[in-house]
Amino acid sequence: MLNIVKSVNYGLRKDTGVIISLVAMLGFPFFIIALISNMDAEGLKSVTVSFLVGSQLLGMVYGFSYLGIIIISCKAMGMDGSDKTINYEIMSGHRRFKVFAGRVISGIVWGVILVLIIDSLPVLVFCLANGWGKETEPFDVIIRMLLCFFPMLRLCAFHMMIASLLGSAGKGIAAGLGVFTALDIIESIMADNFNMQTDNMFGFINILSLLIPQNSREFIVDGKPVTIFDTSIDSHMVLLTIGVSLLLTVLYLTVAFIVFKKKDRH
């Protein structure tokens, strides 16, 4: 299986769509931050981690990365769906489960772990450059960022399932974008018209609910008014985020493997 993982990793490294996705995810937050900071007299010096959280920029960064997750996940599972690579692997004596698992492992490493690291870079850069800021609690924010691993894993598994069902990375990406648009519309209707709580219903919304503060209060700190954002996280949110994400991840990958296993490879 290690050779399969190496093969998929090699394909991802050489794939133009994956490279463009990673570059876009790296550049997007700093481009947006540069635009916003130009409106402030202090420029980039005013950008702290608390500013990123309070201005919802951190949520935007993780939200934008969803597009990267779609592309990378589908590429990992289905980039060789139209050629004979999978056939060769099976004919070489590899069990279908190992062929499938190798693609899942690569998809998770590239589409979840690497994306999570890239999304965390602005926090590291501006924390080292300008400090954390007084508006948020560092421990709470870091926990929320780490918890994003679980809905991102869920999203990655979902789009690998779509790529497996359609047998193609390109079709999987197109369908994934369509599903994302449809779910976004459904979420808006449910939240606006029925006042339904959807934080854990959709992985994308789960990420935003973790990273965009809902409540804030103004306090006087060192003689100046400071808006303190409530970043505390309760056990209910933690358990739901982890539990729902893991349950759906297992479900999606099970469906993907059943399809992968039964699909004719001629």
Secondary structure, 3 states (H helix, E strand, C coil): CHHHHHHHHHHHHHCHHHHHHHHHHHHHHHHHHHHHHCCCCCHHHHCCHHHHHHCCHHHHHHHHHHHHHHHHHHHHHHCCCCCCHHHHHHHCCCCHHHHHHHHHHHHHHHHHHHHHHHHHHHHHHHHHHHCCCCCCCHHHHHHHHHHCHHHHHHHHHHHHHHHHHHCCHHHHHHHHHHHHHHHHHHHHHHHHHCCCCCCCCCHHHHHHHHHCCCCEEEEEECCEEEEEECCCCCHHHHHHHHHHHHHHHHHHHHHHHHHHHHCCCC
